[in-house]
Amino acid sequence: MDSGMDQPLKNAGEIVEKRDVWSRRAEFILAAVGYAVGLGNVWRFPYVCYRSGGGAFLIPYVVMLFLCAVPLLFMEYALGQYTQLGPIAAIAKVCPLLKGVGASAVVISFIFPAYFNTIISWTLYYLFNTFRATLPWQSCNNTWNIRENCSTLLPSNATHSQSASQQFFDYRLLEISEGIDHMGTMRWELFGLLILAWTIEYFCVFKGVKSAGKVVYFTALFPYVVLLALFINNVRLPGAWDGIVFFLRPKWHKLREIQVWLDAASQIFFSTGMGFGVMISLASHNKFQNNILRDTIITAMTNSATSIFAGFVIFSALGYMAHVRGLAVEEIAVGGPGLAFVVYPEILSTLPLAQLWAFLFFLMLLCLGLDSQFAHMEMVATCVMDGLGERLPVRFRRKELVVLVLCVPGFLLGLPCVTQGGVFLFQLIDHYGAAVSAMLMTFFEVAGISWIFGLSRFSSMITAILGRPPHAVFKACWLVVTPGLILIILVSSIVQHRPPRYGKSYEYPDWAKGGGWLFTLVSIVWIPAGAIHELYRGKGTFRERLRASVTPQLEPEERSTPPVRGGWMLRFCFGYQEEEVVTYLAVASCMKLRKRKNSTGRGRGTTSPSVPRVPPSDLQPRLGSILTF
């Protein structure tokens, strides 16, 4: 991968040779939104919001959105779009000492699809079961049910009985074993669905952004259609509004708790998917002067709005179920996979046209999961092409072969998760996999750019893209606020770490916990390893090597064209660049003067004065007053 780091950066605005570019601006936005808006927006945010203060939680959530998510997203977009490189090579250009940050991101993004495809296989299993005449999780009269402990009514969280949907998940889907010590045999149905999941993902990204850019039109937009349909259906049900009121009822005293603010920062951090290098990779396929500020606002606001709207959808259904079962909403409110694969299927089974609603719901989950998978696989393939592309034989430089080579080991790594004890391994990896690693990588990324590369250089990069420097608020966030928040969340996560558990009672053995921390170490060891490698390969004394390792390999050049005053709607909403705004307004100016000339001279028998020529130096100051946008 070092070859990609040592390649000279192209001039500003020049796309790296043979690099794929998004066909339309909408494709990039949909891909970024599809990556940010995932399953966590549906099954994690609503539960965290209600547990952390209801409507009052939205205050720290919005504050952290603008202090943490937006600055980080803007930074990653700018880095990827300016360098036109993946995270390994891009971070190595701005700070060679921290090139291992990009390598850690690639390692996590390679492992993440391997185990996350387990959820995709579960979703496909439920999806195919919706074509039955009766949904199999509706009754306790199946061969897999333990009838003396099974209830067709959704029990409260305080009882020990199991619902029919819980037993379907445990004893039919998973055929769950006693624990991680007993992995059991392969679940061959899930094995086949895992192959199907990887096949779908391969054919969606095997052409890079050319194929993924077309798929996201469906996978990114369809979930909103289903969420809207579910919401319209849910609010007509008895008890639905009680659930929504329960979701939004503010608990103002919660704002005095530090943990609530940490939960808000953690939620917005992981929801936008920062630190994995994916946004850098997606932005590297943009045209050089794409309006990244507009895309940042759209992505961040869409992600947060989706989370809040998903809360309305989820809690309106929970309110209905609580009304039907005669329970309080908090007695059945859960988060995580239990909401998607146990509670919500139980709710859907009570509705008219239950099979149709279940099909739409699980197809929505499939789209939400696939979008995240596309982004991670595309990022890893981009880094491989950036780092090893010139070393590979010509016949093997095709993106189709690179993606295939990445999919095969990813599939093999995920096989243990589709055994009878695979759910315990999945829960363990999910617990230790990304929490500490992602925050540590993001901290070094922000620190490397703000403190080592320098905000003056980074501002010049943004000026080259947008034609104007970033606002002082962004600089303050990058320099102090955002890295400080990340560091606080990181320390809090380590101090308040709780051992992983599955369900209400199963506790993992010590060797499994040690394996989880080892997994975390494997993903972050590349950061010090990259620094050691950079110092080792340098020349001179240690001090000279250290100085060279923190010396950027690029010097951004600012654009000579000053920003246009006026025409802000053209720039922000429609993505026009400064030169396009100048041209558009200049043409409008000439048309307005010509119209004035025709109106003064037509039908009066007089000769109108000629249209004055506007010197280029005098054109720009006049444009803002010609048209008001």
N, C-alpha and C positions, 0 to 999 in steps of 0.2 A: 504494500500500500504506500510505501514511501515514494514510489515513482510519481504517484499523483500529487504528492506534496511538493516535490522538487520541480515540477513543471512550471515554467514561467507563466504568470497570469497574463491573459490577453489584455489589450487596451480596454479602458472603460467603454462599455457599450458594445463591444465586439463579442458575439456569441462564440463560445468555444466550438471548434470545428466538429461537425457532425452531431452536435448536441440537439436532442429533440426539444421542441418548444411547444407550449400549449397552443392549440389551434385558435382558441378564443379565450378572452379574459374570463368568461363565465366558467370555463372548464377548471381553471385554477381555483376560483372561488369555491365552486362546488366540491372540488377535491379537498380543499382545506377545511371547509365546513363539514364535509362528510367524515374527515379524520377526527376533527374536534368533537363533533356530536356523535357520541357512541352509546353503548349500552349503559354506561355510568350515568348519563343524563336521565335515563328512564328508571333505573333501579337503585341508584345511589343518592342522587341529589334530593328527591322528595323526602326520603327517610331522614337524611342529615338535616334538612331544613326544618322538619317538624320536631325533631329531637333537640335541635339547637335554638329554639325560640320561635318557630313558626314565622309569621310575617316580620317579626323583629330581626330574624336572621338575614333578611334581604338587605339590611343596612350594611353590616360588615361585608356581606357578599359583594355588593356593588362597589364599596370602597376598595376592596381587594381586586376587583375587576380592573379598575383604572390605575391602581398603584402597582399591580403585579402582572396581570395577564396582558393588558394592552402594551405596556412597554416591552415586555419580553417578546411578544409576537411581532411587534414592529422591528425589534432588533434582529430576530431570526429571518424575517422576510428580507430586510435590507442586506444582511450578510450573504444570504443565498443568491439574491438577485444580482448583487454587484459582482460577486466573484464568479458566478455561473458554475459553481462547484458544489459537490456534496459536503456533508459536515466534516469529514476527516480532512480533506484538502482545504476547505474554506477556513476552518479554525487554525490549521497549520500555517496558513498565509498570514493571519493577523497576529498569531503568537505561536511560533514553533514549539515552545516549551510545553504548551498545553495541547499538542496534537493528539494525545491520548484521550482527550475528552470526546473527540469525534469517533475514535475507535471504540470507546465504551458504549457510545450511542448505537453504533452498528451492531455490537455484540448483543445488546438488549433487544434491538429491533429484529435480530435474527432469531433469538430465543422466543420472543413474545408470540409470533404467529404459531410457533411449534406447539405451545401449550394452549393458546387462546383458541385454536381451531377445535379444541375439545368442546367449547361452548357452541361453535358453529355446527358440529356434529349432533349435539343435543337438540339444537334448534331444528335441524333438518329432520330428526327423528320425530319430534312433535309435529312438524309441518306435514309430514307424510301421514301421520295418524289422524289428521283432521279430515281425511277423505273417507273415514269409516262412517257407517250409518249412525253409530253412537260413539261419542268421544270416550276413549278407554279409561279416562280418569274420572268419570262421572259416578261410578258405582263401586261397591265393595264385593261384587260377585265374580271376580276374576281369579284366575289361578294363582296370581302373584300376591293377592291380598291376604293379610292376617286378619281374619274377620272379627275376632274377639277384640281387636284393638283398632278397628277401622270404623270411620264415621263418614257418612256422606255429607255431614254438615262440617263447615270449616271450624275447627276447634279454636279456642282462644290460646294465646301464648302461654297461659298459666297451666293448661291441662297437659296430660301425658298421652292422650289419645292422638291418633294420626288421621288426617283426612285422606280420602281416596286419592286425591291428587298427590299428596306426599308419598303414599305408598307406591303409586305409579312411578314417581321419580326415583325412589330408592330401590324398589324391588323389581321393576320392569325395565326401566331405562338403564340404570346403573348395575343392577344385580349386586348391590353394594356388599363388600366384604366386612370383616370385623375391624379392620384398621389398616394402616400403612404397612404394618408387619406382615399382612396377608394380602398380597397383590392379586392373587387368584388367577383366573384364566382370562384370555382375551374375549372381549365382547365383540363378536364378529359382525354384528349389525352396525355397531359404532365404528368398527374398523372400515367397513365399506363406505359409511357416510363420511369418514375422515378422508378417504381417497377422493370422494366426490367433492368435498370442501376444497381440497388442494387443487383439484382439477378446475373447479370454477375460478379460483383465484389465479391460477396460471393463465388461463385464457383471457382473463380480464386485464392482466398487466404484462403479458408476454411481448407486447409491442411498445411497452413503456407508456409515456404519457399520451401517445397516439391512440392506444386502445383504452387505457384507464379514463382518459378524458371524455370518451363517449359513454362509458358505463356509468359514470357518476351522475349523468343526467337522470337516470332512473334510481340508482341506489341512494343518492343524496336527497332527492325530492320526494320519493314515494313514502318514506316514513312520516312526512308532514301530512300527507293525504290521510294516512291511517290514523295518526294522532287526532286530526281534526274530526274524522268520522267517529272515532271512539268518544271524543268529548261531547259531540252533539248527541250521540246515543246515550251516554252516561247521564247527562244533566236532566234527561227526561225520566230517569229512574227514581223511585222513592229513596230518600236518604242521601242522595248524591250531594245536595247542597250542604248537608250537615258535614260530610267529609271535606268539602272544600273550605268551609268555615273553620273546621278543625285544623286544616293544613295552614291557613293564613292567620289564625288567631295569634296575635303577638304576645309573647312573654317577655316584657320589657326588662325584667330583672336579669334575664340571661345575658344582656349586653354588658353587664358588669363582670362577667366571667371571661377570663383570658382564653379559655379553651374554645369558646364560641368563635372568637376572632381567628384563632388558629385553625379551626375547622373550616371557616370561610376561606381563608387563604389556601389551605390544602385542597379544598374542593375545586376552587377556580384554577389552581395550578395544574392539577391532574386532569381536569375537565378539558382544558385547552391543549393538553398533550405537549407541554413544553419540556425541553431537555432531551428529547429523544432524537433530535436532529431531523425529524420528518419535515417540519416546516421549512427548514433550510433547504432540504432537498427539493421540495415542491416548488419553492420560490426560485430555485436555480434554473428551472425550465421556463421562466417568464422572459418576455422581452425586456431589455435592459431598463427602459424608461416606463415600465408599468407602474401605476399609481399604488404603491404599497401601503400608503397611509389609509387610503380608502379601503383597501382590502383588509387591512388590520381591523378597522372599525367594524366592517361588515362581518368578518369571521367571529370576532369576540362578542359582538352584540347578538348575533344569531345563536351562538352557542349558549349564552346565558338565557336568552329568551326561550330557547327550546327547553332548557332545564326547568324553568318556572312553569311553562305550559305543560310539560310532562307531569309536573306535580299536580296540576289541576286534573289531568286525565287519570292519574293513579288514585288520588284521594277521592275523586268523585265515585270511582268504582269501589273503593274500600268503604266509603260511606253507605253505598247501596248494599254491599254485602253485610255490613254491620247491622243495617236496618232489617235485612231478611233474617239473619241469624239471632237477632236480639242481643248483640254484643256491642261494647264500646269500640270506637275506631282504633284506639290505641291497643286494644287486645289482639287485633289481627294485623296491625301495621308492622311490616318487616322490610328489610332492604336486601340488596344483593341478588344472587341467582334464585334465592327462595321466592322472591316476589315474582320473577319472570316465569319460573317453571313450576311453582306450587300454588301460590295464592291467586295470581291472575288467571291461570287456566281454570281454577275452581270457580272464579267469578264468571268467566266467559261461558262455562257450561250451564249456567242458570239463565242465560239470555235466549230469546228467540233467535233462530238461525245460528245456533251455537257454533256449528262447524264453519260457517262463513267467517264469523268474527274471530274464531281461533286461527283460521288460515291467514287472515289479514294480519293478525297480531304477530304470529311467528314469522311471516314473511317480512314484516317490519323489523323484527329483531335480526333476521338474517341480513337485511340490507345495512342495518347499523353496524353489525359485526364485520361485514365484508369491507365496508369503507375503511375501517381502521386497518384491516389486513392489507388492502391494496397499498395504503400509504407506507406501511412498514416494509413491505416487499419491494416497492419501488425505490425506497431510500437505500436499502441494502444493495440492490442492483445498480443504482446510480454510483454508489461509492466503489463498487467493484469495477465498473467501467471507467471511473475516474482514475483509480489507482493502478489497475492492472490492464487497462485496455490496450496500451501500446505494447505490452509484453506478450499478450496472447497472440497465437497464430491468427492470421487474417480470417480463416474460416470459423474461428471460435469467438470472434468479436461481435457476433450478432446478439442482440438483446434477448431473442427468444431462447438461445442456448444458455445464456447466463442465468436467466430467470429459472429455467428448468433445473440447472445444476443447484440452485439455491433451494428449490422446492423439495427435491428428493431428500436431502438430509433433514430438512425441517419436518417432513412427514415422519421420518424414522424417529426423530427426537420426541414426537408427540405420541408415539405408540403406547408407552407405559400409561398414559392418561386415559386410554380407552380400555383398560383392564378393569376387573371387578373392584380393585382397590385404587383405581386411577383417580377418583374424585378426591381422595386424601392427598395424593401427590399434587394434583391441580391446586387445591386449597393452599398447600404449603408453598408452592412456587408463587402463587398469586400474593401470598402474605409477605414474602421476602423479596420478590422479584424486582420491583421498581421503585418502591417508596423512597428508600434512602438513596439508591443509585441515581434516580432522576434528579432529585434535589441537589445532590453533590455535583453532578455534571452541569446542571444549570448554573449553580453558583460559580464554578470555575469558568464557565462560558461568559457570564456577565462580567466577572472580575477580570478575565483576560482581555475582553474588548474595552471595558471602561477604564481600567486601571493600568493595563500594560500597553495595549494598542493605542489607547488614548481617545478621549471623546472628540478632540479636534480632528483627528484622522477619520473617525467614524462619522462625524458630522459632514465631513467633506464627501464621504461615500454617499450619504443620503442626499446631499446637495447635488451631486452628479446625477442622481436618479430623478429627484423631484424638482430640481431647479431652485430649491430653497432649503435652508438648514432646518433641523428639527427644533421644535419649540423648547424653551428652557425647562419646562415641566418634564419633558422626556429626559433631558440631560440630568436633572436632579434625581429622577427615578433610577436611571441607569447607574449613576455614580454612588448613590447612598441608599435610597429607599428600597428598591427592588432586591439588591443583594443582601441588605439587612433583613428583609422579610424572609427571604429564602433561608438564610442562616438560622433565624429564629425557628422556623418550621422544622428545619433539619435537626437542630438540637432538641426541640420538643419531641420530635418523633422518636429519637433515640432514647431520651430520658423516660418518656411515657410508653415505651414499647411494651406490648403485652404478648405473651406466648400465643401462638396460633391455636385455634380450636376448631373442630368441625361439629356443627350442630350445637346442642345444649350441653353435652356431657363428654364428648370424646376429646381427650388431651393427647397431644403428640408426644412420643418418647423423646428422650434427650438427644439421641443420635439423629433424629429427624430435625430437631431444632438446630443442631450443629450443622447439619447439611444445608439447612436454609440459609444460615449465615455464610457458609462457604459459597453458596450460590450468589449471594450479594457480593461477596469479595471477588468472585470471578468476573463480575460485570464492571467493577470499578478499579480493578488492579491495573487496567490499561492506562489509567491516568498517570500514576507514578512511573509505570513502565515506559510510557511515551516520553516523559521528561528525562528519565535516565538514558534512554536511547539517544535523545537529541543532544544531551551533554556528552555522551560517549563518542558520538560520531563527529563532534566538533574538533577544531584545531586550536592549539595554543594552551595557555594556562586555564585553570578552572574559571577564573574571573572573566577571561576573554570568551570562553565557551558560554558562560552564563549570560554575558552581555549579548552575544550573537543569538542565543536561544530566545531572548525576549525582544529581538529586533524584527519588526514586521518585514515580510517579503513583498510588500506592495506599498506604494505611496499613492493614495487616492488623489485625483485631480478634480478640482471643482469646475463646474461648467462656467463658461464665460457669459452666457445669456442670463441676464437678471430675470427674476420672476415677474410675471405679468400682473398688473393690478387690475382687478375685475375679472370676469369670466370664471369665478370660482366654482360655479355649478358645473361648467364644462369639465373642469379639472377633477373635481371630487366625485361627482355622480356618474359621469360618462367616461372618465379615465383619459381625457385628452391631455397631452403633454403641452409644455409651455409654447413650443414652436407652433403646434397645431392651434392653440388658442390665439396666438398672434395672427396666424393666417386667417382663421375664421373671422376674427373681429375686424381685420383689415378689409376683407371682402365685404363684410357687412357695412363697414364705413363707406366704401366706394358705392355700394348699392344705395345707401341712404342719401349720399350726396347726389347721385345720379337721379334718384327719385325727386329730390328737391329741385334739381335743375329742370326736369320735365314739367313739374307742377308749376313752376314760375314762368316758363316760356310757352306752355301749350295754349293755343287758342287766343293769345293776346297780341299776336303780330309783333312781338318784340323778341329780341335775341337775348337769351339767357347767358349769364356769364359761364365761362368754361369751368369745369370741375378742377379745383386746384390739385396739384400733385403734392402728396404728403411725403416729405423726406423721411427716409427710414429712421433717422435719429429722432424725428419728432413724432413718429407714428405711435410708439408704445405708450407715452404718457397720456395720449388722447383716447386710447382704446377703452379705458375703464368708464369714461363718461358717454361713449357712443351707444353702447348697449348695456342695459342693466339686467344682470342675471341674479 
